[in-house]
Each structure stands twice: as structure tokens, then as C-alpha cells.
Amino acid sequence: MRMGMIGLGRMGANMVRRLLQGGHECVAYDHNADNVKSATASGARGVATTAELVKALSAPRVVWIMVPAGVVDTVIGELEPLLSPGDVLIDGGNSNYRDDIRRAAQLRGKGIHYLDVGTSGGVLGFEQGYCLMIGGAREAVALIEPLLGTLAPGGRAAAAADAAGAARDEKAASLAAARLGYLHCGPAGAGHFVKMVHNGIEYGLMAAYAEGLNLLAHADAGLTAGTVDAETAPLSDPHLFQYQLDLAAISEVWRHGSIIASRLLDLTAAALAGDGELERFAGHVADSGEGRWTVEAAIEVGVPAPVLSAALYARFESRGRAEFANKVLSAMRLGFGGHLERSP
């Protein structure tokens, strides 16, 4: 199957490589000419403009966009006058699902299919495949099923989607596809809504691993209890906290047979094995938007999400956004109790 890819960053470039290895033809474009050259070296047909990309595709055209959320509308604006009724336009980035609903309605009026595809797999996706969460019209999903089957972990061959297509009914087909690693979640916006919550959960899982390992890292507090101010580090019995633990080995043993084993733990273990103190990291943790949108959605529908919210706020705190609040706390303690602030 022939398709066009716009955006050849880490995800887009690796998706092109995986599709090429699966027997598909890819026309590739990126504003960075070096990225286009790399894709061409992998076997893609590189082009210099979006217009060239559309011209190189045959109807019904399939164009996949892998660019930052803030750039998607600009790219769609370039593509819209070039596409024809029946063509499929896919946003595989991390757009807000509200934008997907608007874009789908806009393009539907011109007969152009719009699919929002939440894509998870990161830099490991080329080898291990991508988990794909799709929103939009079912007939458009059927058109790109060979691509989905190749990108998903279930198989690299375009025929990997046959199991889903051969299923007896809609529910069975959905389950068959899900077992391969892709799923039509619902109408426009549903794919990115599911991916949004996926990333919110990711924040919570990452925070849980980080907090647990931090506790293990401080399990030796009793060894230094005499040199630490008792007010800031009270220990009921210093002898209970005299464990100098090997976090790299602990995270590694958890990977084997433990109920908390996961890909996130695999990455954590690998990082600790390379640098047990993680000295090259400053600990300023960014958030790319999906965690915020998840919490906003939970608030709007009245669903409690304390873990996901706390994980998001912890990222804010990591970037120094709690510094003034902590100063306010110190000022209040001094005011009501005469407690002098001590250096850490």
C-alpha cells in the first residue's frame, strides 16, 4: 500500500522504516531536508513539498501527519485544498481530542476522511511495534487496515490485519484487532481521547515507580540520623533504617516475575544500570499536555482522578514551581512558632 508521511522526527521516521520493511511504499516529507534524505536512504520516496507528496499518491490518498500538536492545523491548511473526496488524512500525534472533532467536521464537508490515531511506542516502536488508538469513520479505518497491521506489534506484514477482517462480527473484529495492537475506539476524537487517558495513566505509573525508588534510596536514613536535624528528619528508631540498597539490582529483579513488571520498569532498570545515581539528570520533569487534558476531562465529567492529578502536580513541582509556596510555609512557621528555617 502507498501512503504519505509528513513529519520525520523520531516517531515518524521509524514508522516509515517499519512500513517499508512491511512491504509498503512511503512518500516522505519534512521541513528538515536532512530528515527527508534519511528517509530516502531507507527506501522512501522523498519530496520537497506537501504538494509534491499529494501528487505522488494515487486515489484514495492516505496522508499520515506526525508533527507537534500546535502545527497540525497549519499542515491541514496546506493539505486541504490538495486532497479530494475519499482521501484519508491521519493525525498520529498528540492532538487534543476537541481539535479532532472540529477538524473532522471541517474535512467531512469536503468528503475527506479524518482519523485521529493515538500512537504509543516511542523510540522502541520500530522494533516492537506501535499501539494505535483510532477515532473516526469505520470505513476510513478499513481503508488503512494494512498499514495498521504493519505498524502494530502483531506483525510487520500487511496481511497481519486479516484476522480482524475475518472476524464474525463487529465486537469480535475489534477484539481481534486489539490483540494485534490497534483499535477503532469510536468516532472523531475517540482515538486521541483514549491516548490522552493512556498518557495520564503513564504519568501516574511513572510517579509510583519514582516515589517507591526514592523511598528505597533513603532507607539508610538511620545511618546518618545523628548528623541530620531531628525536626526535619524524625526517626522513631534509627536502627530501623540502615539499609544501603542497590536500586539497579532491585529494579532488575522486579522485572522478572514481579506483578509490577512493565516496559516503564524496563527503562528504569536500564537507566539505573548505566548510572545508579542518575547524575546526568537534573530532575526537571516536563509535561507535554496530555496529563493536563486528562485531569481537565476528569473534572468536567466529575470523575475522581487523585493519582493522575498528583502525578501531574509533582511534575510542576519538579520544575521549581513550588518554591514560593514553600517559602510561604517557612514564613508561617516562623510567625506562629518561631521556627527558624534551617539549610538542607
Beta strands, then each sheet from edge to edge (+ up, - down):
strand 1: 2-6
strand 2: 25-29
strand 3: 45-46
strand 4: 62-65
strand 5: 88-91
strand 6: 113-120
strand 7: 131-135
strand 8: 182-186
sheet 1: 3+ 2+ 1+ 4+ 5+ 6+ 7- 8-
end
